[in-house]
């Protein structure tokens, strides 16, 4: 049984990228189900650099498309390798001033602590250079439940012009960038824990897999983004094929479930962009940056 998700594609805005008067946008209801549907959009590029270029172009095209429709861009990002990808992006237009940023997940720590706070790391790597100031921040305490509740309240306080809602009342990000761990975790939704079972709400949950705890967007929020991008690229001496095993389980393994490998819950709704090494455990044809961006 497939996840019943209706994706609205994000593509390049035609003609001038100058600001246009917003016009109404309809966001359709979609149900959340814990079953791993077939992956629909998987692109394999030759190198890590090409994966990075594709992500950069998708970020910019999604931003410009959202701003052309309603005058604002809602972006959600995690930590980890996604921060490295974004660190080399130099915005080509003034979309940053019309962007609201939320975090897919974040440790419940002092948000200025660069050793563990995603916000501090993102600011140091690119946010301050971009000049992005509309950031939905945590309070900076170690109280996971309160941080999750307060973060959701801050998100709900945003007008729909900044963060649209669908007919079920869930937020619809224009673009959500998601990272996948070797164990399949997405955000701070880890395997075989109760947090992955949330399908009807809340928007944000506390996750106590580690100490200190984290907050995380819940699965129904991740699944509802207009465009979701999961990228995996790069390798090391210890991991010569990067996250090839995790990508195979997330994208193609028919035996896994979202309960035991959460990333598989995003098979149908995500765009997967891998370099050749990270796709090496699957038989997939090579793609191009242009095709990946057009498919987003």
Wavefront OBJ file of the C-alpha trace (Angstrom):
o trace
v 0.000 0.000 0.000
v 1.503 3.315 -1.039
v 1.720 6.412 1.078
v -1.153 8.626 -0.036
v 0.858 11.721 -0.729
v 0.247 14.335 -3.390
v 3.482 16.111 -4.208
v 3.537 19.548 -5.740
v 6.670 19.901 -7.827
v 9.020 22.799 -7.333
v 10.563 23.937 -10.602
v 12.252 26.955 -12.097
v 10.148 30.082 -12.251
v 9.754 31.181 -15.829
v 10.936 34.567 -16.988
v 12.050 37.277 -14.577
v 12.780 36.403 -10.959
v 11.630 39.846 -9.826
v 9.056 39.841 -7.031
v 5.493 39.430 -8.199
v 2.274 39.924 -6.269
v 1.380 36.696 -4.443
v -1.586 34.711 -5.595
v -3.522 32.034 -3.711
v -2.037 28.565 -3.549
v -3.988 25.427 -2.725
v -2.378 22.845 -0.461
v -4.010 19.443 -0.645
v -4.690 17.104 2.233
v -2.647 13.942 2.303
v -2.782 11.118 4.816
v 0.238 9.813 6.669
v 0.796 6.069 6.763
v 3.663 3.998 8.086
v 4.412 1.911 5.021
v 7.353 2.056 2.645
v 6.199 3.002 -0.845
v 8.372 2.644 -3.941
v 10.882 5.416 -4.512
v 9.824 7.525 -7.472
v 12.586 10.111 -7.879
v 16.157 8.840 -7.621
v 19.029 10.549 -9.419
v 22.602 9.273 -9.475
v 25.286 11.792 -10.402
v 28.954 10.978 -11.045
v 30.547 13.037 -8.263
v 29.985 14.618 -4.882
v 30.477 18.054 -6.431
v 27.649 17.471 -8.905
v 25.326 16.378 -6.086
v 26.167 19.606 -4.274
v 25.509 21.675 -7.397
v 22.135 19.982 -7.894
v 21.078 20.710 -4.306
v 22.165 24.337 -4.652
v 20.115 24.779 -7.814
v 17.065 23.144 -6.250
v 17.263 25.420 -3.197
v 17.401 28.508 -5.379
v 14.687 27.406 -7.800
v 12.330 26.392 -4.983
v 12.938 29.722 -3.246
v 12.216 31.741 -6.365
v 9.146 29.667 -7.204
v 7.670 30.085 -3.705
v 8.359 33.823 -3.648
v 6.786 34.271 -7.071
v 3.627 32.543 -5.793
v 3.107 34.098 -2.378
v 6.056 36.344 -1.606
v 7.852 34.065 0.854
v 9.934 30.880 1.125
v 9.697 28.350 3.986
v 12.821 26.206 4.354
v 13.604 23.385 6.802
v 17.135 22.052 7.310
v 18.851 19.467 9.541
v 22.447 19.364 10.674
v 25.235 17.038 9.606
v 26.263 16.724 5.976
v 23.507 19.088 4.776
v 25.305 21.970 6.482
v 28.430 21.123 4.486
v 26.417 21.165 1.257
v 24.822 24.528 2.039
v 28.093 26.067 3.219
v 29.272 26.506 -0.387
v 26.016 28.027 -1.653
v 26.205 31.705 -2.582
v 22.627 32.956 -3.129
v 22.299 34.429 -6.606
v 19.278 36.572 -5.840
v 17.569 38.302 -2.906
v 15.446 35.303 -1.890
v 17.177 35.097 1.491
v 15.425 38.240 2.779
v 12.079 36.539 2.093
v 12.975 33.222 3.737
v 11.876 31.716 7.051
v 14.118 28.938 8.336
v 13.098 26.116 10.679
v 15.139 23.154 11.835
v 14.194 19.579 10.999
v 15.810 18.597 14.277
v 18.013 20.184 16.907
v 19.647 19.167 20.176
v 18.245 20.768 23.313
v 21.377 22.751 24.099
v 22.526 26.357 24.218
v 21.884 27.534 20.654
v 25.170 29.463 20.626
v 27.241 26.332 21.352
v 29.000 25.600 18.065
v 30.126 22.181 19.260
v 26.593 20.775 19.411
v 23.958 23.318 18.311
v 22.877 23.041 14.675
v 21.838 26.695 14.644
v 25.272 27.882 15.791
v 26.976 25.633 13.236
v 24.690 26.808 10.435
v 25.234 30.457 11.358
v 28.991 30.004 11.292
v 28.996 28.079 8.007
v 26.529 30.092 5.918
v 23.506 31.730 7.574
v 25.348 34.826 8.791
v 27.113 35.158 5.429
v 23.788 34.878 3.630
v 22.240 37.448 5.943
v 19.315 35.163 6.823
v 17.725 36.503 10.000
v 14.204 35.012 10.087
v 15.220 31.879 11.988
v 12.901 29.943 14.292
v 15.199 29.149 17.220
v 14.984 26.907 20.253
v 15.031 28.440 23.721
v 18.344 26.773 24.503
v 17.366 24.601 27.487
v 17.831 20.865 28.062
v 14.110 20.272 28.681
v 13.122 18.218 25.637
v 9.358 18.270 26.174
v 9.199 22.016 26.783
v 11.520 22.777 23.879
v 9.366 20.685 21.517
v 6.129 22.293 22.718
v 7.576 25.798 22.497
v 9.071 25.173 19.048
v 5.720 24.020 17.742
v 4.071 27.106 19.247
v 6.592 29.326 17.459
v 5.881 27.563 14.177
v 2.127 27.871 14.677
v 2.515 31.592 15.372
v 3.869 32.093 11.840
v 1.222 33.400 9.436
v 0.257 31.132 6.560
v 1.888 33.601 4.195
v 5.199 32.481 5.709
v 4.407 28.846 6.564
v 1.374 27.507 4.692
v -0.894 24.810 6.139
v -2.766 22.055 4.356
v -6.417 21.166 4.909
v -5.450 18.983 7.877
v -3.732 21.947 9.520
v -0.189 20.637 9.059
v 2.593 22.965 7.888
v 3.760 22.709 4.291
v 7.397 23.714 3.819
v 8.369 24.807 0.339
v 11.574 22.818 0.692
v 12.754 20.387 3.315
v 16.303 19.039 3.247
v 16.567 15.775 5.169
v 19.603 13.796 6.269
v 19.666 10.018 6.736
v 21.784 8.240 9.333
v 23.382 4.825 8.864
v 20.619 3.397 11.061
v 17.957 5.067 8.926
v 17.065 7.891 11.301
v 15.640 11.075 9.790
v 15.712 14.248 11.844
v 15.684 12.768 15.338
v 13.205 10.010 14.495
v 15.140 6.850 15.320
v 14.300 3.207 14.557
v 11.936 1.285 16.806
v 10.943 4.262 18.925
v 7.519 5.724 19.568
v 8.325 9.033 17.843
v 8.200 7.395 14.404
v 4.606 6.258 15.074
v 3.229 9.817 15.196
v 0.895 10.264 12.224
v -1.832 12.666 13.379
v 0.209 15.265 15.251
v 1.928 17.029 16.931
v 4.130 18.942 14.482
v 7.188 18.669 16.721
v 8.190 15.957 19.162
v 10.865 15.528 21.795
v 13.263 12.657 21.080
v 15.076 11.023 23.965
v 17.301 8.625 22.024
v 20.358 10.509 23.290
v 21.322 12.794 26.155
v 20.744 15.698 25.871
v 17.435 15.120 24.093
v 16.492 16.649 20.756
v 13.424 18.030 19.106
v 12.319 16.829 15.691
v 9.697 17.550 13.120
v 7.326 14.594 13.048
v 6.824 12.284 10.096
v 3.580 13.895 8.845
v 5.362 17.256 8.683
v 8.355 15.802 6.825
v 6.068 14.051 4.343
v 4.040 17.153 3.539
v 6.798 19.414 2.240
v 6.192 20.469 -1.345
v 9.726 19.383 -2.166
v 11.858 17.075 -0.023
v 15.478 16.441 -0.962
v 17.699 13.734 0.495
v 21.261 13.763 -0.771
v 24.129 11.399 -0.049
v 27.588 11.984 -1.432
v 31.206 11.626 -0.469
v 33.263 8.787 0.939
v 36.199 8.140 3.236
v 38.852 5.515 3.915
v 36.594 4.027 6.590
v 33.483 4.259 4.396
v 34.674 3.896 0.773
v 31.081 3.738 -0.482
v 29.723 6.394 1.859
v 26.187 5.517 2.957
v 25.520 3.055 0.143
v 24.031 0.468 2.497
v 21.702 2.957 4.148
v 20.620 4.344 0.777
v 19.752 0.877 -0.502
v 17.653 0.163 2.584
v 15.968 3.555 2.402
v 15.219 3.494 -1.318
v 14.909 -0.072 -2.511
v 14.791 -2.757 0.174
v 11.324 -4.329 0.187
v 11.755 -5.951 3.592
v 12.319 -2.831 5.696
v 9.548 -0.816 7.294
v 9.560 2.794 8.508
v 9.483 1.442 12.046
v 12.831 -0.304 11.693
v 14.309 2.069 9.067
v 12.544 5.458 9.277
v 14.035 6.886 6.073
v 11.982 4.410 4.060
v 8.876 6.407 5.057
v 10.106 9.140 2.692
v 10.586 6.908 -0.343
v 7.647 8.213 -2.286
v 7.699 11.855 -1.258
v 11.440 12.590 -1.455
v 13.833 13.338 -4.271
v 16.972 11.235 -3.717
v 20.241 12.566 -5.156
v 23.282 10.302 -4.762
v 26.782 10.204 -6.099
v 28.011 7.031 -7.767
v 29.628 5.608 -4.631
v 26.540 6.083 -2.460
v 24.370 4.417 -5.119
v 26.746 1.495 -5.604
v 24.541 -1.124 -3.904
v 21.683 -0.517 -6.346
v 21.387 -0.942 -10.096
v 20.478 2.577 -11.158
v 21.151 4.529 -14.325
v 23.179 7.704 -14.261
v 21.398 11.045 -14.365
v 22.420 14.673 -14.784
v 22.187 17.832 -12.697
v 19.687 19.246 -15.172
v 17.403 16.215 -14.915
v 17.565 16.194 -11.120
v 16.671 19.871 -10.850
v 13.848 19.542 -13.370
v 12.438 16.577 -11.425
v 12.373 18.397 -8.085
l 1 2 3 4 5 6 7 8 9 10 11 12 13 14 15 16 17 18 19 20 21 22 23 24 25 26 27 28 29 30 31 32 33 34 35 36 37 38 39 40 41 42 43 44 45 46 47 48 49 50 51 52 53 54 55 56 57 58 59 60 61 62 63 64 65 66 67 68 69 70 71 72 73 74 75 76 77 78 79 80 81 82 83 84 85 86 87 88 89 90 91 92 93 94 95 96 97 98 99 100 101 102 103 104 105 106 107 108 109 110 111 112 113 114 115 116 117 118 119 120 121 122 123 124 125 126 127 128 129 130 131 132 133 134 135 136 137 138 139 140 141 142 143 144 145 146 147 148 149 150 151 152 153 154 155 156 157 158 159 160 161 162 163 164 165 166 167 168 169 170 171 172 173 174 175 176 177 178 179 180 181 182 183 184 185 186 187 188 189 190 191 192 193 194 195 196 197 198 199 200 201 202 203 204 205 206 207 208 209 210 211 212 213 214 215 216 217 218 219 220 221 222 223 224 225 226 227 228 229 230 231 232 233 234 235 236 237 238 239 240 241 242 243 244 245 246 247 248 249 250 251 252 253 254 255 256 257 258 259 260 261 262 263 264 265 266 267 268 269 270 271 272 273 274 275 276 277 278 279 280 281 282 283 284 285 286 287 288 289 290 291 292 293 294 295 296
